[in-house]
Amino acid sequence: MAHPSKSNDQSVGRRVDNQPIVWLTARAERGVNSGGADVLQVTEVDVVYEGAIAAIRRVDLTVEEGEVVALLGANGAGKSSLLRAVSGLLKARRGAVTHGSIHFLGRDVTDAAPAELVAGGLAQCLEGRRIFSSLTVDENLRLGGFAR
């Protein structure tokens, strides 16, 4: 379990209109390589919808092995846009990464298809609208990874 007072770090990115996107990082205390490699590296990413609507600008985020990250921000701050960029779901919303890069386990996945990302171990768990309500959270997550 992470100790908030010892190992948490807070970082801030900015949306186009300067609204903050905040993420909190907590390192696991035991059983994880605390000096681990970057699992996810988002570098100076811009997201634009329909070729004209800028959602986020120059966002950087690094997630190392063993870290748990919470992405926080006001409505419209760009949290969902960042997650869609990372999970390859922007095209479904007529969006695109127009600047920067996204690397997962050292591989550039900026333009990767969602199916390719899921097969490689990267997936987004959407809110709760598209789950099996009769299953537990654990069972839903296991079922989502079953195709792997």
DRENBA-175407 format. One record per residue: y, z, x of N, C-alpha, C in turn; residue in one letter. Coordinates in steps of 0.2 Angstrom, whole numbers, padded with zeros to 4 digits, always signed. Layout:
residues N
YZXYZXYZXA
...
***
This chain:
residues 148
-0006+0000+0004+0000+0000+0000+0006+0000+0004M
+0011-0004+0003+0017-0004+0007+0022+0002+0005A
+0025+0004+0011+0030+0010+0010+0037+0007+0010H
+0040+0007+0004+0047+0004+0003+0052+0007+0008P
+0052+0013+0010+0057+0015+0014+0056+0013+0022S
+0050+0011+0023+0048+0009+0030+0048+0002+0032K
+0046-0002+0027+0044-0009+0029+0047-0014+0024S
+0051-0013+0020+0054-0018+0015+0060-0021+0018N
+0061-0027+0017+0066-0031+0019+0069-0035+0013D
+0076-0036+0013+0079-0039+0007+0083-0045+0010Q
+0082-0051+0007+0085-0057+0009+0088-0060+0003S
+0094-0064+0005+0097-0067-0001+0098-0074+0001V
+0097-0078-0004+0098-0086-0004+0104-0087-0009G
+0107-0093-0009+0112-0094-0013+0110-0100-0017R
+0112-0100-0024+0112-0106-0028+0118-0110-0027R
+0118-0116-0030+0124-0120-0029+0130-0117-0031V
+0130-0113-0037+0137-0110-0039+0138-0103-0036D
+0134-0101-0030+0134-0095-0026+0131-0089-0029N
+0128-0090-0035+0124-0084-0038+0118-0083-0033Q
+0117-0076-0032+0112-0075-0027+0105-0075-0030P
+0100-0077-0025+0093-0077-0027+0091-0072-0022I
+0088-0066-0024+0086-0061-0019+0078-0061-0019V
+0075-0060-0013+0068-0058-0013+0067-0052-0009W
+0062-0048-0011+0060-0042-0008+0054-0043-0005L
+0053-0041+0002+0047-0042+0005+0044-0035+0007T
+0037-0034+0006+0034-0028+0007+0028-0029+0012A
+0027-0026+0017+0022-0027+0022+0016-0022+0020R
+0010-0025+0020+0004-0020+0018+0004-0016+0024A
+0002-0010+0023+0001-0004+0028-0005-0005+0032E
-0011-0006+0029-0017-0007+0033-0021-0013+0031R
-0026-0015+0036-0030-0020+0034-0027-0027+0035G
-0021-0028+0037-0018-0034+0037-0015-0035+0044V
-0015-0041+0046-0012-0042+0053-0004-0042+0052N
-0001-0037+0053+0006-0036+0052+0010-0041+0056S
+0007-0044+0061+0011-0049+0065+0008-0056+0064G
+0006-0057+0058+0002-0063+0056+0007-0069+0056G
+0003-0075+0055+0007-0081+0055+0010-0082+0048A
+0015-0086+0048+0018-0088+0042+0014-0092+0038D
+0013-0089+0032+0009-0092+0027+0013-0097+0023V
+0019-0096+0021+0023-0100+0018+0030-0100+0021L
+0033-0106+0023+0039-0107+0026+0043-0112+0022Q
+0049-0109+0019+0053-0114+0015+0060-0114+0019V
+0062-0120+0021+0067-0121+0026+0073-0125+0023T
+0079-0122+0022+0085-0126+0019+0083-0131+0013E
+0080-0128+0008+0078-0132+0003+0083-0133-0002V
+0084-0139-0004+0089-0141-0010+0084-0144-0016D
+0086-0142-0022+0082-0144-0028+0087-0147-0032V
+0086-0154-0035+0090-0157-0039+0086-0160-0045V
+0089-0159-0051+0086-0162-0057+0089-0168-0059Y
+0085-0173-0062+0087-0179-0064+0092-0183-0060E
+0091-0182-0053+0095-0185-0048+0103-0183-0048G
+0105-0178-0052+0112-0176-0052+0113-0168-0053A
+0109-0165-0056+0110-0158-0057+0107-0153-0051I
+0112-0151-0047+0110-0147-0041+0108-0140-0044A
+0102-0137-0042+0099-0131-0044+0100-0126-0039A
+0097-0127-0033+0097-0123-0027+0099-0127-0021I
+0103-0123-0016+0105-0127-0010+0104-0122-0004R
+0100-0125+0001+0099-0122+0007+0096-0116+0007R
+0090-0115+0003+0086-0109+0002+0081-0109+0008V
+0081-0103+0011+0076-0101+0016+0072-0096+0014D
+0065-0096+0015+0061-0090+0014+0055-0091+0018L
+0053-0085+0021+0047-0085+0025+0042-0079+0022T
+0036-0081+0021+0031-0076+0019+0026-0076+0024V
+0025-0070+0027+0020-0069+0032+0013-0067+0029E
+0008-0068+0033+0001-0065+0031+0002-0058+0029E
+0000-0056+0023+0000-0049+0021+0006-0046+0018G
+0011-0051+0017+0017-0049+0013+0016-0050+0006E
+0020-0046+0002+0020-0047-0005+0028-0048-0006V
+0029-0053-0010+0037-0055-0010+0038-0055-0018V
+0044-0052-0020+0046-0052-0026+0053-0056-0026A
+0053-0061-0030+0059-0065-0031+0063-0063-0037L
+0069-0061-0036+0074-0058-0041+0080-0062-0041L
+0083-0062-0047+0089-0065-0048+0091-0066-0056G
+0097-0067-0057+0100-0068-0064+0097-0074-0067A
+0097-0074-0074+0095-0081-0077+0099-0086-0074N
+0096-0092-0073+0099-0098-0070+0101-0097-0062G
+0098-0092-0059+0099-0091-0052+0095-0096-0047A
+0090-0099-0050+0086-0104-0046+0079-0101-0044G
+0077-0096-0047+0070-0093-0046+0065-0098-0048K
+0065-0100-0054+0060-0105-0056+0060-0111-0052S
+0066-0114-0051+0067-0120-0047+0063-0119-0040S
+0064-0114-0037+0061-0112-0030+0054-0112-0031L
+0051-0109-0036+0044-0108-0037+0041-0115-0039L
+0044-0119-0043+0042-0126-0044+0042-0130-0038R
+0047-0129-0034+0047-0133-0028+0041-0131-0023A
+0040-0125-0023+0034-0123-0018+0027-0125-0021V
+0027-0125-0028+0020-0126-0031+0019-0134-0033S
+0024-0138-0031+0024-0145-0033+0025-0147-0040G
+0028-0142-0044+0029-0144-0051+0036-0146-0053L
+0040-0148-0048+0046-0151-0050+0046-0158-0053L
+0042-0162-0051+0042-0169-0054+0041-0169-0062K
+0037-0164-0064+0036-0163-0071+0042-0161-0075A
+0047-0159-0072+0053-0157-0075+0059-0162-0072R
+0057-0168-0070+0062-0173-0067+0066-0170-0061R
+0063-0165-0057+0066-0163-0052+0063-0165-0045G
+0067-0164-0040+0065-0166-0033+0068-0161-0028A
+0064-0160-0022+0067-0157-0016+0071-0163-0013V
+0077-0162-0012+0081-0168-0009+0083-0166-0002T
+0082-0160+0000+0083-0158+0007+0079-0152+0009H
+0077-0152+0016+0073-0146+0018+0066-0148+0018G
+0062-0142+0019+0055-0143+0019+0051-0137+0017S
+0045-0138+0015+0041-0132+0013+0034-0133+0017I
+0032-0128+0020+0026-0128+0024+0021-0122+0022H
+0015-0124+0021+0010-0119+0019+0004-0119+0024F
+0003-0114+0027-0002-0113+0032-0001-0118+0038L
+0006-0119+0039+0008-0124+0045+0008-0131+0043G
+0006-0133+0037+0006-0140+0035+0012-0141+0030R
+0015-0147+0031+0021-0149+0027+0018-0151+0020D
+0020-0147+0015+0018-0149+0008+0024-0150+0003V
+0029-0152+0006+0036-0153+0003+0034-0158-0003T
+0031-0163-0002+0030-0168-0007+0022-0169-0010D
+0019-0163-0009+0012-0163-0011+0011-0163-0018A
+0006-0165-0021+0004-0165-0028+0001-0158-0030A
+0003-0156-0036+0000-0149-0037-0007-0148-0036P
-0011-0153-0038-0019-0153-0037-0021-0152-0030A
-0017-0155-0026-0018-0155-0019-0017-0148-0016E
-0011-0145-0019-0009-0138-0017-0014-0133-0019L
-0016-0134-0025-0021-0129-0028-0028-0129-0024V
-0030-0135-0023-0036-0136-0019-0036-0133-0012A
-0029-0133-0009-0028-0129-0003-0027-0122-0003G
-0027-0119-0009-0026-0112-0010-0019-0110-0012G
-0014-0114-0014-0008-0112-0016-0007-0114-0024L
-0005-0109-0028-0005-0110-0035+0001-0106-0038A
+0004-0108-0043+0008-0103-0047+0005-0101-0053Q
+0005-0094-0054+0003-0091-0060+0009-0091-0065C
+0009-0095-0070+0014-0096-0075+0014-0090-0079L
+0020-0088-0082+0021-0082-0086+0015-0079-0089E
+0013-0081-0095+0008-0078-0099+0007-0082-0105G
+0010-0087-0105+0010-0091-0112+0003-0095-0112R
+0001-0097-0106-0005-0101-0105-0011-0098-0102R
-0012-0092-0105-0018-0088-0102-0023-0087-0108I
-0029-0085-0106-0034-0083-0111-0032-0075-0113F
-0030-0074-0119-0028-0068-0121-0033-0063-0121S
-0040-0065-0122-0045-0061-0123-0048-0058-0116S
-0045-0061-0111-0048-0060-0104-0043-0055-0101L
-0045-0051-0096-0040-0047-0092-0036-0051-0087T
-0031-0048-0084-0027-0052-0079-0032-0054-0073V
-0036-0050-0071-0041-0051-0066-0045-0057-0068D
-0048-0057-0074-0052-0063-0076-0048-0069-0076E
-0042-0069-0079-0038-0075-0079-0037-0078-0072N
-0035-0073-0067-0034-0076-0061-0040-0079-0058L
-0046-0076-0059-0052-0078-0056-0054-0085-0059R
-0053-0086-0066-0054-0092-0069-0049-0097-0066L
-0043-0096-0065-0038-0101-0062-0041-0103-0055G
-0044-0099-0052-0046-0101-0045-0053-0104-0045G
-0056-0104-0051-0063-0106-0051-0064-0113-0049F
-0060-0118-0050-0060-0125-0048-0061-0126-0040A
-0058-0121-0036-0059-0121-0029-0066-0120-0027R
***
